[in-house]
Amino acid sequence: MNNRKTVLLAIIALAIGSFGIGAAEFLPMGILPEIASDLLETQYITNRDLALGNSSWFISAYAMGVIIGAPVVTILAGRFNPKRVLLIFMVSFVLTTLATVLTNNFALAVVMRFIAGLPHGSYFGLAPLVAARMMGPGQRGRAVSYVMLGLPLASLAGVPVLTLVGQTFGWRIALGVIAGVFLLAVIAIAVTVPAQETPAHAPLTSQFRVLTKPLLWLAFIAAMLGTAGFFAVYSYISPLVTDVAQLDAHLVSATLVLVGLGQTLGSLTGGRLADINKRFWMRIALLAFLTGCAIVAFGAHNPLILGAGVFVMAFSSGACSPMVAVWMMDITPESPVIGSSLMHSAFNAANALGAAGGGLMVGLGFGFNSPAFLAIGFTALGLLALLLAQRVQRHLGVATAPIQTLNQS
């Protein structure tokens, strides 16, 4: 279990799974026009902006699946062997991704995206804890960041490349490649992740009781509002580059690489900062994110300023992820896997809120730059919620609780 090579291979396998999940979640944001022109063809011909606004449901449906699935699926799956559960999650991603590729109906595609999102939060709740258990105590932040590294790497390499594939060969081919990544993850996890002990079966009522903590939901709101602005901007990154900055469509991929680079560096940085002083650095990360939103909002017409703002947003949001994950584990020491999974539920609530809010602004005719102004408001509210949550946490005396077991009791 403690063999370094075994641990490294297992973490790589888990990161492949997170890479596939990140690509499946974020790719539609880069090829939204291609999806809209195919699944909403008639509407796209008559009113392109309205079709792009409505196609945001392709993004929001996945996020809603994560929001609902994270607490429920995590609690139900917590009664079974962790390795077997991770494999089941990966198989479900293979099947739902292929089903989305094969449908020609927009409504059905939205439904499949919703179903695909159900195990997302649970995977990211369980996989980091499996990694943390293998790495040992005192390395929770790094364990979380290593497993979650697949998400920013998907933005850095997977999404830009697959965006080009989607623009050239069609969005279905791009999603088909992602299904192949999920299949690879199934094989890698089966071969490399060591056998895991099945956790003790705590009563379902006691596990659901964790969800009644007011502090947990205050943290949820802070994480949701704090990152909703990123998704508002990222959902419309393609028209922001082509229509606002007046750049060639192929530079959308270059912008996505910039986003991925920022998130990758931010995630690695945030993982280490989470093990040092996450309370302080979460505040700094949100302030930096607010600055990035303002840069994009007021300077997106200039390609260099747009790039700088997007990078700042990506870096600071990437840094937030592992810090928030560990923070929510601290809040739920009796069931850290639920806290970790709810972090992703919060981020996908942000995804749904940001994409829907951005879609509304664009659909009402305020322009493709309007989601960046909306992002400023979201982030300011998120920072206030974070400060309030941390004050309540200090008052309640909720301290760091080391993760030593996957036991849900």
DRENDO-1510 file (C-alpha; in Angstrom, 1 decimal, always signed):
<recs>
REC; n; res; u; v; w
REC; 1; MET; +0.0; +0.0; +0.0 .
REC; 2; ASN; +2.8; +2.4; +0.9 .
REC; 3; ASN; +5.0; +1.5; -2.1 .
REC; 4; ARG; +5.8; +4.7; -3.9 .
REC; 5; LYS; +5.5; +3.3; -7.3 .
REC; 6; THR; +2.1; +1.6; -6.5 .
REC; 7; VAL; +0.8; +4.9; -5.1 .
REC; 8; LEU; +2.0; +6.9; -8.1 .
REC; 9; LEU; +0.4; +4.5; -10.6 .
REC; 10; ALA; -2.9; +4.5; -8.6 .
REC; 11; ILE; -3.0; +8.3; -8.5 .
REC; 12; ILE; -2.3; +8.5; -12.2 .
REC; 13; ALA; -5.2; +6.1; -12.8 .
REC; 14; LEU; -7.5; +8.2; -10.7 .
REC; 15; ALA; -6.3; +11.3; -12.4 .
REC; 16; ILE; -7.1; +9.8; -15.8 .
REC; 17; GLY; -10.7; +9.4; -14.6 .
REC; 18; SER; -10.7; +13.0; -13.5 .
REC; 19; PHE; -9.2; +14.1; -16.9 .
REC; 20; GLY; -12.1; +12.4; -18.7 .
REC; 21; ILE; -14.7; +14.0; -16.4 .
REC; 22; GLY; -13.1; +17.4; -16.9 .
REC; 23; ALA; -13.0; +17.0; -20.6 .
REC; 24; ALA; -16.7; +15.8; -20.7 .
REC; 25; GLU; -17.8; +18.7; -18.5 .
REC; 26; PHE; -15.8; +21.5; -20.2 .
REC; 27; LEU; -15.6; +20.5; -23.8 .
REC; 28; PRO; -19.2; +21.7; -24.7 .
REC; 29; MET; -18.3; +25.2; -23.6 .
REC; 30; GLY; -15.7; +25.4; -26.4 .
REC; 31; ILE; -17.9; +23.9; -29.1 .
REC; 32; LEU; -21.2; +25.3; -28.1 .
REC; 33; PRO; -21.9; +26.8; -31.6 .
REC; 34; GLU; -21.3; +23.3; -33.2 .
REC; 35; ILE; -23.7; +21.7; -30.7 .
REC; 36; ALA; -26.3; +24.4; -31.2 .
REC; 37; SER; -26.1; +24.3; -35.0 .
REC; 38; ASP; -26.5; +20.5; -35.0 .
REC; 39; LEU; -29.1; +19.8; -32.3 .
REC; 40; LEU; -30.9; +23.2; -32.6 .
REC; 41; GLU; -30.4; +23.6; -36.3 .
REC; 42; THR; -33.6; +25.5; -37.3 .
REC; 43; GLN; -33.4; +27.9; -34.4 .
REC; 44; TYR; -29.7; +28.4; -35.0 .
REC; 45; ILE; -30.4; +29.5; -38.6 .
REC; 46; THR; -33.1; +32.0; -37.6 .
REC; 47; ASN; -31.7; +33.4; -34.4 .
REC; 48; ARG; -28.1; +32.4; -33.6 .
REC; 49; ASP; -27.9; +34.3; -30.3 .
REC; 50; LEU; -31.1; +32.7; -29.0 .
REC; 51; ALA; -29.9; +29.2; -30.0 .
REC; 52; LEU; -26.6; +29.7; -28.2 .
REC; 53; GLY; -28.5; +30.9; -25.2 .
REC; 54; ASN; -30.8; +27.9; -25.2 .
REC; 55; SER; -27.9; +25.5; -25.8 .
REC; 56; SER; -26.5; +26.4; -22.4 .
REC; 57; TRP; -28.9; +23.8; -21.1 .
REC; 58; PHE; -26.5; +21.2; -22.4 .
REC; 59; ILE; -24.0; +22.6; -19.8 .
REC; 60; SER; -26.5; +23.3; -17.0 .
REC; 61; ALA; -28.1; +19.8; -17.2 .
REC; 62; TYR; -24.8; +18.2; -16.4 .
REC; 63; ALA; -24.2; +20.6; -13.6 .
REC; 64; MET; -27.7; +19.8; -12.1 .
REC; 65; GLY; -26.9; +16.1; -12.3 .
REC; 66; VAL; -23.8; +16.8; -10.2 .
REC; 67; ILE; -25.6; +18.9; -7.7 .
REC; 68; ILE; -28.3; +16.3; -7.1 .
REC; 69; GLY; -26.1; +13.2; -7.4 .
REC; 70; ALA; -23.2; +14.4; -5.1 .
REC; 71; PRO; -24.9; +13.9; -1.7 .
REC; 72; VAL; -27.3; +11.1; -2.6 .
REC; 73; VAL; -25.0; +8.9; -4.7 .
REC; 74; THR; -22.1; +9.4; -2.3 .
REC; 75; ILE; -24.2; +8.3; +0.7 .
REC; 76; LEU; -25.6; +5.3; -1.1 .
REC; 77; ALA; -22.3; +4.3; -2.6 .
REC; 78; GLY; -20.5; +4.7; +0.7 .
REC; 79; ARG; -21.8; +1.3; +1.9 .
REC; 80; PHE; -19.8; -0.6; -0.8 .
REC; 81; ASN; -16.2; -1.3; -1.6 .
REC; 82; PRO; -14.6; +2.0; -2.7 .
REC; 83; LYS; -12.6; +0.5; -5.6 .
REC; 84; ARG; -15.6; -1.2; -7.0 .
REC; 85; VAL; -17.7; +2.0; -6.7 .
REC; 86; LEU; -15.0; +3.9; -8.6 .
REC; 87; LEU; -15.1; +1.4; -11.4 .
REC; 88; ILE; -18.9; +1.5; -11.6 .
REC; 89; PHE; -18.7; +5.3; -11.8 .
REC; 90; MET; -16.3; +5.1; -14.7 .
REC; 91; VAL; -18.4; +2.6; -16.6 .
REC; 92; SER; -21.4; +4.8; -16.2 .
REC; 93; PHE; -19.5; +7.7; -17.8 .
REC; 94; VAL; -18.6; +5.5; -20.7 .
REC; 95; LEU; -22.2; +4.5; -21.3 .
REC; 96; THR; -23.8; +8.0; -20.9 .
REC; 97; THR; -21.2; +9.7; -23.1 .
REC; 98; LEU; -21.8; +7.2; -25.9 .
REC; 99; ALA; -25.6; +7.7; -25.5 .
REC; 100; THR; -25.2; +11.4; -25.9 .
REC; 101; VAL; -23.1; +10.9; -29.0 .
REC; 102; LEU; -25.7; +8.7; -30.6 .
REC; 103; THR; -28.8; +10.9; -30.1 .
REC; 104; ASN; -30.1; +13.5; -32.6 .
REC; 105; ASN; -32.7; +15.0; -30.2 .
REC; 106; PHE; -31.6; +18.0; -28.1 .
REC; 107; ALA; -34.0; +17.2; -25.2 .
REC; 108; LEU; -32.7; +13.6; -25.0 .
REC; 109; ALA; -29.1; +14.8; -25.2 .
REC; 110; VAL; -29.8; +17.2; -22.2 .
REC; 111; VAL; -31.3; +14.3; -20.3 .
REC; 112; MET; -28.3; +12.1; -20.9 .
REC; 113; ARG; -26.0; +15.0; -19.8 .
REC; 114; PHE; -28.0; +15.1; -16.6 .
REC; 115; ILE; -27.6; +11.4; -15.9 .
REC; 116; ALA; -23.9; +11.6; -16.8 .
REC; 117; GLY; -23.4; +14.2; -14.1 .
REC; 118; LEU; -24.9; +12.1; -11.3 .
REC; 119; PRO; -21.7; +10.3; -10.3 .
REC; 120; HIS; -19.4; +13.2; -10.9 .
REC; 121; GLY; -19.3; +14.7; -7.4 .
REC; 122; SER; -19.2; +11.2; -5.8 .
REC; 123; TYR; -16.1; +10.3; -7.8 .
REC; 124; PHE; -14.3; +13.4; -6.7 .
REC; 125; GLY; -15.5; +12.8; -3.1 .
REC; 126; LEU; -14.2; +9.3; -3.0 .
REC; 127; ALA; -11.1; +9.3; -5.2 .
REC; 128; PRO; -9.2; +12.0; -3.3 .
REC; 129; LEU; -9.8; +10.1; +0.0 .
REC; 130; VAL; -8.5; +6.9; -1.5 .
REC; 131; ALA; -5.4; +8.8; -2.6 .
REC; 132; ALA; -5.1; +10.5; +0.8 .
REC; 133; ARG; -5.3; +7.1; +2.5 .
REC; 134; MET; -2.4; +5.8; +0.3 .
REC; 135; MET; -0.2; +8.9; +0.7 .
REC; 136; GLY; -0.6; +9.1; +4.5 .
REC; 137; PRO; -1.5; +11.8; +7.0 .
REC; 138; GLY; -0.6; +15.4; +6.6 .
REC; 139; GLN; -0.9; +15.4; +2.8 .
REC; 140; ARG; -4.6; +15.8; +2.2 .
REC; 141; GLY; -4.2; +19.0; +0.2 .
REC; 142; ARG; -1.7; +17.4; -2.1 .
REC; 143; ALA; -3.7; +14.2; -2.4 .
REC; 144; VAL; -6.7; +16.2; -3.4 .
REC; 145; SER; -4.8; +18.3; -5.9 .
REC; 146; TYR; -3.0; +15.3; -7.5 .
REC; 147; VAL; -6.3; +13.5; -8.2 .
REC; 148; MET; -8.1; +16.6; -9.3 .
REC; 149; LEU; -5.1; +17.6; -11.5 .
REC; 150; GLY; -6.9; +15.7; -14.3 .
REC; 151; LEU; -9.4; +18.6; -14.4 .
REC; 152; PRO; -7.0; +21.4; -15.2 .
REC; 153; LEU; -5.0; +19.1; -17.4 .
REC; 154; ALA; -8.2; +18.5; -19.4 .
REC; 155; SER; -8.5; +22.2; -19.8 .
REC; 156; LEU; -4.8; +22.6; -20.7 .
REC; 157; ALA; -4.6; +19.8; -23.2 .
REC; 158; GLY; -7.8; +17.8; -23.7 .
REC; 159; VAL; -10.3; +20.5; -24.2 .
REC; 160; PRO; -8.3; +22.6; -26.7 .
REC; 161; VAL; -7.3; +19.6; -28.8 .
REC; 162; LEU; -10.9; +18.2; -28.7 .
REC; 163; THR; -12.3; +21.6; -29.5 .
REC; 164; LEU; -10.3; +21.5; -32.7 .
REC; 165; VAL; -11.5; +18.0; -33.3 .
REC; 166; GLY; -15.1; +19.1; -32.7 .
REC; 167; GLN; -14.8; +22.1; -35.0 .
REC; 168; THR; -13.2; +20.1; -37.7 .
REC; 169; PHE; -14.9; +16.7; -37.6 .
REC; 170; GLY; -18.0; +17.4; -35.4 .
REC; 171; TRP; -18.8; +17.5; -31.7 .
REC; 172; ARG; -19.9; +13.8; -31.7 .
REC; 173; ILE; -16.4; +12.6; -32.7 .
REC; 174; ALA; -14.9; +14.8; -29.9 .
REC; 175; LEU; -17.2; +13.3; -27.3 .
REC; 176; GLY; -16.5; +9.8; -28.7 .
REC; 177; VAL; -12.8; +10.3; -27.9 .
REC; 178; ILE; -13.8; +11.2; -24.3 .
REC; 179; ALA; -15.7; +7.9; -24.0 .
REC; 180; GLY; -12.5; +6.2; -25.0 .
REC; 181; VAL; -10.7; +8.1; -22.1 .
REC; 182; PHE; -13.2; +6.8; -19.7 .
REC; 183; LEU; -12.7; +3.2; -20.9 .
REC; 184; LEU; -9.0; +3.7; -20.4 .
REC; 185; ALA; -9.7; +4.9; -16.8 .
REC; 186; VAL; -11.8; +1.8; -16.1 .
REC; 187; ILE; -8.8; -0.5; -17.1 .
REC; 188; ALA; -6.2; +1.7; -15.3 .
REC; 189; ILE; -8.2; +1.8; -12.0 .
REC; 190; ALA; -8.9; -1.9; -12.1 .
REC; 191; VAL; -5.2; -2.7; -12.6 .
REC; 192; THR; -3.4; -0.2; -10.4 .
REC; 193; VAL; -5.6; +0.9; -7.5 .
REC; 194; PRO; -5.0; -1.4; -4.5 .
REC; 195; ALA; -7.9; -3.3; -2.9 .
REC; 196; GLN; -9.9; -1.1; -0.5 .
REC; 197; GLU; -11.6; -2.1; +2.7 .
REC; 198; THR; -15.4; -1.8; +2.6 .
REC; 199; PRO; -16.4; +1.0; +5.1 .
REC; 200; ALA; -18.5; +0.2; +8.1 .
REC; 201; HIS; -22.2; +0.6; +7.4 .
REC; 202; ALA; -23.5; +3.6; +9.3 .
REC; 203; PRO; -27.2; +4.1; +9.3 .
REC; 204; LEU; -28.4; +6.1; +6.3 .
REC; 205; THR; -30.2; +8.5; +8.7 .
REC; 206; SER; -27.0; +9.4; +10.5 .
REC; 207; GLN; -25.2; +10.0; +7.1 .
REC; 208; PHE; -28.0; +12.2; +5.8 .
REC; 209; ARG; -27.8; +14.1; +9.1 .
REC; 210; VAL; -24.5; +15.5; +8.0 .
REC; 211; LEU; -26.4; +17.4; +5.4 .
REC; 212; THR; -28.3; +19.4; +8.1 .
REC; 213; LYS; -25.2; +21.3; +9.2 .
REC; 214; PRO; -25.9; +25.1; +8.6 .
REC; 215; LEU; -22.1; +25.7; +8.3 .
REC; 216; LEU; -21.8; +23.1; +5.5 .
REC; 217; TRP; -24.5; +24.9; +3.4 .
REC; 218; LEU; -23.0; +28.3; +4.1 .
REC; 219; ALA; -19.7; +27.0; +2.8 .
REC; 220; PHE; -21.6; +25.5; -0.1 .
REC; 221; ILE; -23.1; +28.9; -0.9 .
REC; 222; ALA; -19.7; +30.6; -0.6 .
REC; 223; ALA; -18.1; +28.1; -3.0 .
REC; 224; MET; -21.0; +28.3; -5.5 .
REC; 225; LEU; -21.1; +32.1; -5.6 .
REC; 226; GLY; -17.4; +32.4; -5.5 .
REC; 227; THR; -16.9; +30.4; -8.7 .
REC; 228; ALA; -20.1; +31.0; -10.6 .
REC; 229; GLY; -18.5; +33.9; -12.4 .
REC; 230; PHE; -15.9; +31.6; -13.9 .
REC; 231; PHE; -18.5; +29.5; -15.6 .
REC; 232; ALA; -20.5; +32.5; -16.7 .
REC; 233; VAL; -17.4; +33.6; -18.7 .
REC; 234; TYR; -16.1; +30.2; -19.7 .
REC; 235; SER; -19.5; +29.1; -21.1 .
REC; 236; TYR; -19.2; +31.8; -23.7 .
REC; 237; ILE; -15.5; +31.8; -24.2 .
REC; 238; SER; -15.8; +30.9; -27.9 .
REC; 239; PRO; -17.9; +33.9; -28.9 .
REC; 240; LEU; -16.0; +36.1; -26.4 .
REC; 241; VAL; -12.8; +35.4; -28.4 .
REC; 242; THR; -14.4; +35.6; -31.9 .
REC; 243; ASP; -17.1; +38.2; -31.5 .
REC; 244; VAL; -15.7; +40.5; -28.8 .
REC; 245; ALA; -11.9; +40.3; -29.3 .
REC; 246; GLN; -12.4; +39.8; -33.1 .
REC; 247; LEU; -10.0; +36.9; -33.3 .
REC; 248; ASP; -10.0; +33.8; -35.5 .
REC; 249; ALA; -12.1; +30.9; -34.4 .
REC; 250; HIS; -9.0; +28.7; -34.2 .
REC; 251; LEU; -7.6; +30.9; -31.4 .
REC; 252; VAL; -10.4; +29.7; -29.2 .
REC; 253; SER; -8.3; +26.6; -28.6 .
REC; 254; ALA; -5.3; +28.7; -27.7 .
REC; 255; THR; -7.4; +30.6; -25.2 .
REC; 256; LEU; -8.5; +27.2; -23.7 .
REC; 257; VAL; -4.9; +26.2; -23.4 .
REC; 258; LEU; -4.3; +29.4; -21.4 .
REC; 259; VAL; -7.2; +28.5; -19.2 .
REC; 260; GLY; -5.9; +25.0; -18.7 .
REC; 261; LEU; -2.4; +26.3; -17.9 .
REC; 262; GLY; -3.7; +28.7; -15.3 .
REC; 263; GLN; -5.9; +26.0; -13.7 .
REC; 264; THR; -3.1; +23.5; -13.6 .
REC; 265; LEU; -0.6; +25.8; -12.0 .
REC; 266; GLY; -3.3; +27.1; -9.7 .
REC; 267; SER; -4.4; +23.6; -8.6 .
REC; 268; LEU; -0.8; +22.5; -7.7 .
REC; 269; THR; -0.3; +25.8; -5.8 .
REC; 270; GLY; -3.6; +25.5; -4.0 .
REC; 271; GLY; -2.9; +22.0; -2.9 .
REC; 272; ARG; +0.2; +23.1; -1.1 .
REC; 273; LEU; -1.4; +26.2; +0.3 .
REC; 274; ALA; -4.3; +24.0; +1.6 .
REC; 275; ASP; -1.8; +22.2; +3.8 .
REC; 276; ILE; -0.4; +25.5; +5.1 .
REC; 277; ASN; -3.2; +28.0; +5.8 .
REC; 278; LYS; -6.3; +27.5; +3.6 .
REC; 279; ARG; -8.4; +30.0; +5.6 .
REC; 280; PHE; -6.1; +32.9; +4.6 .
REC; 281; TRP; -5.3; +31.8; +1.0 .
REC; 282; MET; -8.9; +31.1; +0.1 .
REC; 283; ARG; -9.6; +34.8; +0.7 .
REC; 284; ILE; -6.6; +35.8; -1.4 .
REC; 285; ALA; -7.6; +33.5; -4.2 .
REC; 286; LEU; -11.1; +35.0; -4.4 .
REC; 287; LEU; -9.8; +38.5; -4.4 .
REC; 288; ALA; -7.5; +37.5; -7.3 .
REC; 289; PHE; -10.4; +36.0; -9.1 .
REC; 290; LEU; -12.5; +39.1; -8.6 .
REC; 291; THR; -9.6; +41.1; -10.2 .
REC; 292; GLY; -9.5; +38.7; -13.2 .
REC; 293; CYS; -13.3; +39.1; -13.7 .
REC; 294; ALA; -12.9; +42.9; -13.8 .
REC; 295; ILE; -10.0; +42.6; -16.3 .
REC; 296; VAL; -12.1; +40.5; -18.7 .
REC; 297; ALA; -15.2; +42.7; -18.2 .
REC; 298; PHE; -13.5; +45.9; -19.1 .
REC; 299; GLY; -10.7; +44.8; -21.4 .
REC; 300; ALA; -12.0; +41.9; -23.4 .
REC; 301; HIS; -11.9; +43.8; -26.7 .
REC; 302; ASN; -8.1; +43.8; -26.5 .
REC; 303; PRO; -6.8; +40.3; -27.1 .
REC; 304; LEU; -3.8; +40.7; -24.7 .
REC; 305; ILE; -5.9; +42.0; -21.9 .
REC; 306; LEU; -8.5; +39.3; -22.5 .
REC; 307; GLY; -5.7; +36.7; -22.2 .
REC; 308; ALA; -4.3; +38.2; -19.0 .
REC; 309; GLY; -7.8; +38.3; -17.4 .
REC; 310; VAL; -8.6; +34.8; -18.4 .
REC; 311; PHE; -5.3; +33.5; -17.0 .
REC; 312; VAL; -5.8; +35.2; -13.7 .
REC; 313; MET; -9.4; +33.8; -13.4 .
REC; 314; ALA; -8.2; +30.3; -14.3 .
REC; 315; PHE; -5.2; +30.3; -11.9 .
REC; 316; SER; -7.2; +31.6; -8.9 .
REC; 317; SER; -10.2; +29.3; -9.5 .
REC; 318; GLY; -7.7; +26.3; -9.8 .
REC; 319; ALA; -6.1; +27.3; -6.5 .
REC; 320; CYS; -9.5; +27.5; -4.8 .
REC; 321; SER; -10.5; +23.9; -5.7 .
REC; 322; PRO; -8.2; +21.8; -3.4 .
REC; 323; MET; -8.5; +24.4; -0.6 .
REC; 324; VAL; -12.3; +24.4; -0.6 .
REC; 325; ALA; -12.3; +20.5; -0.8 .
REC; 326; VAL; -10.1; +20.2; +2.3 .
REC; 327; TRP; -12.2; +23.0; +4.0 .
REC; 328; MET; -15.4; +21.1; +3.5 .
REC; 329; MET; -13.8; +17.9; +4.7 .
REC; 330; ASP; -12.9; +19.8; +7.9 .
REC; 331; ILE; -16.5; +20.8; +8.3 .
REC; 332; THR; -17.7; +17.2; +8.0 .
REC; 333; PRO; -15.1; +15.2; +9.9 .
REC; 334; GLU; -17.7; +12.4; +10.7 .
REC; 335; SER; -18.1; +11.9; +6.9 .
REC; 336; PRO; -15.4; +13.7; +4.9 .
REC; 337; VAL; -16.3; +11.9; +1.7 .
REC; 338; ILE; -19.7; +13.8; +1.8 .
REC; 339; GLY; -17.9; +17.1; +2.4 .
REC; 340; SER; -15.5; +16.5; -0.5 .
REC; 341; SER; -18.3; +15.5; -2.9 .
REC; 342; LEU; -20.4; +18.5; -1.9 .
REC; 343; MET; -17.5; +20.7; -3.0 .
REC; 344; HIS; -18.0; +19.5; -6.5 .
REC; 345; SER; -21.8; +19.8; -6.1 .
REC; 346; ALA; -21.1; +23.5; -5.2 .
REC; 347; PHE; -18.9; +24.0; -8.2 .
REC; 348; ASN; -21.4; +22.5; -10.5 .
REC; 349; ALA; -24.2; +24.6; -8.9 .
REC; 350; ALA; -21.9; +27.5; -9.9 .
REC; 351; ASN; -21.6; +25.9; -13.3 .
REC; 352; ALA; -25.4; +25.8; -13.7 .
REC; 353; LEU; -25.9; +29.3; -12.2 .
REC; 354; GLY; -23.1; +30.8; -14.2 .
REC; 355; ALA; -24.0; +29.2; -17.5 .
REC; 356; ALA; -27.7; +30.0; -17.1 .
REC; 357; GLY; -27.0; +33.6; -16.0 .
REC; 358; GLY; -24.6; +34.1; -18.9 .
REC; 359; GLY; -27.1; +32.5; -21.3 .
REC; 360; LEU; -29.8; +34.9; -20.0 .
REC; 361; MET; -27.6; +37.9; -20.4 .
REC; 362; VAL; -26.6; +36.9; -24.0 .
REC; 363; GLY; -30.2; +35.9; -24.9 .
REC; 364; LEU; -31.5; +39.3; -23.8 .
REC; 365; GLY; -29.1; +40.9; -26.2 .
REC; 366; PHE; -26.5; +42.4; -23.8 .
REC; 367; GLY; -23.7; +40.9; -25.8 .
REC; 368; PHE; -21.1; +38.2; -25.3 .
REC; 369; ASN; -19.1; +40.4; -22.9 .
REC; 370; SER; -22.0; +40.7; -20.4 .
REC; 371; PRO; -21.3; +37.4; -18.5 .
REC; 372; ALA; -18.0; +39.0; -17.3 .
REC; 373; PHE; -19.9; +41.8; -15.7 .
REC; 374; LEU; -22.2; +39.3; -14.1 .
REC; 375; ALA; -19.2; +37.4; -12.8 .
REC; 376; ILE; -18.0; +40.5; -10.8 .
REC; 377; GLY; -21.3; +40.5; -8.9 .
REC; 378; PHE; -21.2; +36.7; -8.3 .
REC; 379; THR; -17.6; +36.8; -7.0 .
REC; 380; ALA; -18.2; +39.7; -4.6 .
REC; 381; LEU; -21.2; +37.9; -3.1 .
REC; 382; GLY; -19.0; +34.7; -2.8 .
REC; 383; LEU; -16.3; +36.6; -1.0 .
REC; 384; LEU; -18.8; +38.0; +1.5 .
REC; 385; ALA; -20.2; +34.5; +2.1 .
REC; 386; LEU; -16.7; +33.1; +2.6 .
REC; 387; LEU; -15.9; +35.7; +5.2 .
REC; 388; LEU; -19.2; +35.0; +7.0 .
REC; 389; ALA; -18.7; +31.2; +6.9 .
REC; 390; GLN; -15.2; +31.4; +8.3 .
REC; 391; ARG; -16.4; +33.7; +11.1 .
REC; 392; VAL; -19.1; +31.1; +11.9 .
REC; 393; GLN; -16.5; +28.3; +11.8 .
REC; 394; ARG; -14.3; +30.1; +14.3 .
REC; 395; HIS; -17.3; +30.7; +16.6 .
REC; 396; LEU; -18.2; +27.0; +16.5 .
REC; 397; GLY; -14.6; +25.9; +16.9 .
REC; 398; VAL; -14.6; +23.6; +13.9 .
REC; 399; ALA; -11.0; +22.7; +13.5 .
REC; 400; THR; -9.0; +20.6; +11.0 .
REC; 401; ALA; -9.7; +16.9; +11.3 .
REC; 402; PRO; -7.1; +14.5; +9.7 .
REC; 403; ILE; -8.5; +12.0; +7.2 .
REC; 404; GLN; -7.3; +8.6; +8.3 .
REC; 405; THR; -10.1; +6.4; +7.0 .
REC; 406; LEU; -12.9; +6.1; +4.5 .
REC; 407; ASN; -15.3; +5.1; +7.2 .
REC; 408; GLN; -18.5; +7.0; +6.8 .
REC; 409; SER; -19.7; +6.6; +10.3 .
</recs>
